[in-house]
Amino acid sequence: MDKEFLSQIDRVDELTSSTELLTDETLICECFCVNVGDIREACHLLGAFDLKTVQGEFHLGHGRQGCLKQIDSWVNKLF
């Protein structure tokens, strides 16, 4: 395999295994252009994180569903 390709895989693994909070600019849903900052702002207005409400507000899972398929890699890194 190509060394550059393997190093990219390592970087992806680091991102998903990291416990650091995601930046506001991190894109969560490509279909509807929803980033971490959008979700944080909505949760701030709600006073709590509620996945069902966030899904409804931003249509998460209504496109290719990649954002929900990978929810374990981002949901615990919001706050």
C-alpha positions as a Python dict, from the first residue, in 0.01 Angstrom:
ca = {
    (1, 'M'): (0, 0, 0),
    (2, 'D'): (99, 361, -52),
    (3, 'K'): (274, 518, 251),
    (4, 'E'): (75, 841, 219),
    (5, 'F'): (-252, 646, 219),
    (6, 'L'): (-147, 456, 531),
    (7, 'S'): (-56, 779, 711),
    (8, 'Q'): (-401, 921, 627),
    (9, 'I'): (-564, 614, 782),
    (10, 'D'): (-357, 670, 1096),
    (11, 'R'): (-478, 1033, 1115),
    (12, 'V'): (-843, 925, 1084),
    (13, 'D'): (-793, 666, 1357),
    (14, 'E'): (-640, 935, 1580),
    (15, 'L'): (-941, 1162, 1526),
    (16, 'T'): (-1196, 896, 1612),
    (17, 'S'): (-1000, 766, 1913),
    (18, 'S'): (-914, 1109, 2052),
    (19, 'T'): (-1096, 1236, 2358),
    (20, 'E'): (-1040, 1602, 2270),
    (21, 'L'): (-1341, 1821, 2202),
    (22, 'L'): (-1413, 1891, 1837),
    (23, 'T'): (-1378, 2244, 1704),
    (24, 'D'): (-1688, 2443, 1613),
    (25, 'E'): (-1591, 2419, 1245),
    (26, 'T'): (-1586, 2038, 1240),
    (27, 'L'): (-1843, 1924, 985),
    (28, 'I'): (-2087, 1667, 1121),
    (29, 'C'): (-2338, 1644, 836),
    (30, 'E'): (-2216, 1699, 482),
    (31, 'C'): (-2566, 1674, 332),
    (32, 'F'): (-2705, 1969, 528),
    (33, 'C'): (-2375, 2146, 613),
    (34, 'V'): (-2416, 2111, 990),
    (35, 'N'): (-2107, 2166, 1199),
    (36, 'V'): (-2029, 2123, 1567),
    (37, 'G'): (-2085, 2494, 1633),
    (38, 'D'): (-2440, 2470, 1498),
    (39, 'I'): (-2519, 2180, 1731),
    (40, 'R'): (-2358, 2350, 2032),
    (41, 'E'): (-2555, 2669, 1970),
    (42, 'A'): (-2884, 2478, 1945),
    (43, 'C'): (-2807, 2286, 2263),
    (44, 'H'): (-2720, 2610, 2441),
    (45, 'L'): (-3061, 2752, 2343),
    (46, 'L'): (-3233, 2430, 2456),
    (47, 'G'): (-3035, 2417, 2777),
    (48, 'A'): (-2934, 2054, 2713),
    (49, 'F'): (-2831, 1809, 2444),
    (50, 'D'): (-3126, 1617, 2306),
    (51, 'L'): (-3040, 1403, 2002),
    (52, 'K'): (-3398, 1379, 1876),
    (53, 'T'): (-3441, 1756, 1882),
    (54, 'V'): (-3104, 1814, 1717),
    (55, 'Q'): (-3191, 1556, 1450),
    (56, 'G'): (-3518, 1733, 1378),
    (57, 'E'): (-3369, 2081, 1380),
    (58, 'F'): (-3084, 1998, 1143),
    (59, 'H'): (-3234, 1703, 952),
    (60, 'L'): (-2951, 1475, 1065),
    (61, 'G'): (-2995, 1134, 908),
    (62, 'H'): (-3225, 1256, 630),
    (63, 'G'): (-2956, 1246, 361),
    (64, 'R'): (-2693, 976, 328),
    (65, 'Q'): (-2712, 912, 705),
    (66, 'G'): (-2333, 919, 743),
    (67, 'C'): (-2360, 1158, 1037),
    (68, 'L'): (-2569, 911, 1233),
    (69, 'K'): (-2370, 607, 1122),
    (70, 'Q'): (-2062, 772, 1273),
    (71, 'I'): (-2232, 925, 1576),
    (72, 'D'): (-2002, 737, 1816),
    (73, 'S'): (-1706, 928, 1673),
    (74, 'W'): (-1848, 1274, 1750),
    (75, 'V'): (-2134, 1277, 2001),
    (76, 'N'): (-1910, 1249, 2308),
    (77, 'K'): (-1676, 1520, 2179),
    (78, 'L'): (-1929, 1804, 2163),
    (79, 'F'): (-1907, 1926, 2524),
}
